[in-house]
Every structure is written in structure tokens, then in C-alpha cells.
Amino acid sequence: MDDFIETFLEYNSAYESPTQYFYYSALAGLGAVLRNNCYMLLGDTRIYPNLYVLIVGKPAIRKAKPLNAVIELMKGVNNTKIIEGRTSIQAVIQRLGETERSKDGKSIVGASGLIYSEEISAMLTADDANIPVLTDINEDV
């Protein structure tokens, strides 16, 4: 894992975005690509790389480049659902529950994925259910 992150950071070092943005974007991408194929045992409980990453910064600090770089890598791996743009929490849940077919016919199954938006305020449609549903999902993981 460290080799991937180090290589990713070095490859993107010419960009103006803060290194930390690339680092945490890489962690989020790794967690999404690993899905439930990787875990750590804590007693008899499996701990999965279930990550919630928000890149926060002032306007024009170049937050989008690190996220877009990871999204492009993930599309190449083609094993993870990527939900981009404005959506509802109900649509996210429905999409994660569906089996997807890639262009090469590969099935992507399971409720793993990466939800991506350049602006968090524009990510979810206005709905009083957003916070309760997200909290409930997190408690069940």
C-alpha cells in the first residue's frame, strides 16, 4: 500500500494541489478498490477499509485534481461502483444494491463503491432523510 501511495504522490507532484489532498484521495481510492476483499481481524470482528474522506479547502486551492486522478485510476481497475454528481440518498442505496456490467462484460456486485462530488453542497439533493440514512448505514457497517 505504501508503494502505491508514494508512487501516486510522486507522479502527481508537479500539480499545485496540496500533497495531503493527493494522499487522502489515494487512501479513499484504495479503500474503494479493495472493497471487502481486505480486512483486519479485531477479535472475531472483521474491520474493512470503510473510509469517509472529505477534501476541504478554500476556493481555487485545486481540490478537484487529486480526486479526479484517483477516479481515473479506479475506472481503469473497473471493480468498484463510482457514483458521481448530484444524486439522492435513495438513488445511492439503489445503485449500490444493483449488479453493474462493465463495457468488457465484467460484473460489479456488492454494496461497495465511491461516492464522488467536487462540491459536497451539490452532492445530495435536499431531503430530510439524508443524515438519518447515512448515520444508519454507518452504524450497520
Disulfide bonds with the S-S distance in Angstrom:
none
